[in-house]
Amino acid sequence: MPWFPDFISAAELARKQTRDAGQADPVAQYLTALSNGDTHALENVWPGEVVVYDPRVGEVRGHKELHRFVRRNQSWLTERNARIETVASTCAGNRAVVELLAHLSGDGPQLAWPVAVVAESPDDRSVVFRTYCSQWPVDGQRHLRSPILGAAPVSLADVVGSYQAALDAGDTDAIVDTFAPDGYYHEPIGPHFAHRGTAELRSFFTRYFSAGGGIGLQHCVVTDDGVRCALEFNCLRWGSHDLPPQAGIAVYERGPDGLLAAARVYDDIEPPTGHA
């Protein structure tokens, strides 16, 4: 999973509650130090913990490991002529979620790759990044993503809570009713797998729930700014099939009528055979 420059935007949002006015953005300083390759500067700029949870390499912790991680992945992005588009940003407290679309070309076919980055700043010296995506667009395979977070008591009200109840129950009518007439569901594997409007959503969720019921999610963390609600979760069940716990995130965007204008999901969960 490449290191995206837009991590700066995520951490900038996450730090709004913890930075003193006028203080230089330590994330920008940190990435500048990375590009200069000065490890002493890295320690001075960010003396606390820096942790990345990456879908491909797992946990990256500390300045030296992060330096190697960034160096390897910068060349990967360059080879593929990567262009990063920001889709949306959600911020609450010391946490931010930035949704990205990475446009990749290089020698292979052009593709658009959805990625979500969570930046959480426990204090003004430390930051944690959690990246979520499907690797299917890049290598044509699903990869088991072990849990990053544990279960936590989460309060989901209004239309987001109704959506979660319908998702767990596998109730097609109820889940379609949570969407606005022109609302859409965005699959993790790319923008060309979007289902918009009542008819498309009904067809999609009927197929989605055809493995014996709904989708069982263990809720972990919610970032909600009143318009968008980002839910980090572990998926435990698909219909009648128990799954190894797998990490993901979903962002639910409310429209002016209080219904869902969009649901965008970032995970690499493989459906039961015959129910893709």
C-alpha positions, 0 to 999 in steps of 0.5 A: 500500500503506497504512502499517499501525500494526502496523509498530510491533509488527514493529519492536519484535520486530526490535529486541529484540536491539539495544535496551538495556534500558529504552530507549524504543521508537524506532519508537513515538517515530518514529510519534508524531513523524510524527503531529505532523508535526515533521520535526526530531523525526523526525531526532532520534528516528531519525537512521539510515536508514529504508527502506520497500519498498512494493508500490505505490510502490516504494522509500521512503527517508528521513524526508521521503519517508516523511512524505509516504508515510504522510500519503497512505496514512493518509487511504486507510485512514480512508476505508475504515474499516480495522481491522487484525487481527494473524494471527501474528508470527515473530522471529529475531535482528534480523528480524521478520515480522508477518502482518496481515489488514486488514478494509476497508469504506468505500463499497465491499464489505467485504473481508479483505486479507492482508498480511505486513510484514518489519521488519529492524533492522541497527542501533539507528539504522536500520530497513528494512520490506518489505511483501508482499501481493496487490493483487487484493483491492483493485483486481482486478488482479495487479501485477508485484513486482520483486525486493527481495532477491537470492539467498542460501544458505538452509538449510531443514531438516525439513518446510519443506525437504521442502515446498520440494523437492516444490514445485520438483518439482511432486510433488502427493503429496509436498507434500500429505504435508508437511501435518498431516491438518487443515493448510491452504494460504492463498492470497494473495488472501484467507482465503476462498481457503484449502484445508484437509485432505488432499482439498482440498489434493490438489485444489488442488496438482493444479491448481497443478502443471498448468502443466507442473511445479512452482514455481521459487523463488529463496530469499533470506532465512529468519526461523525461530523454530522454530514458524514459518518465513518465507521471502522469495523470488523466483519464477522459474518456474511449471511449464514457464513462465519468469516475470519474477522476482517477490518474495514471502514464504511463512510455514510453521507447524509443528504439534506432530507436525512436519508443516505446520499452515499455509502462508500465501503473500503475493505477487501472482504471476499463474498461467499462463493457464488455471492460476489 
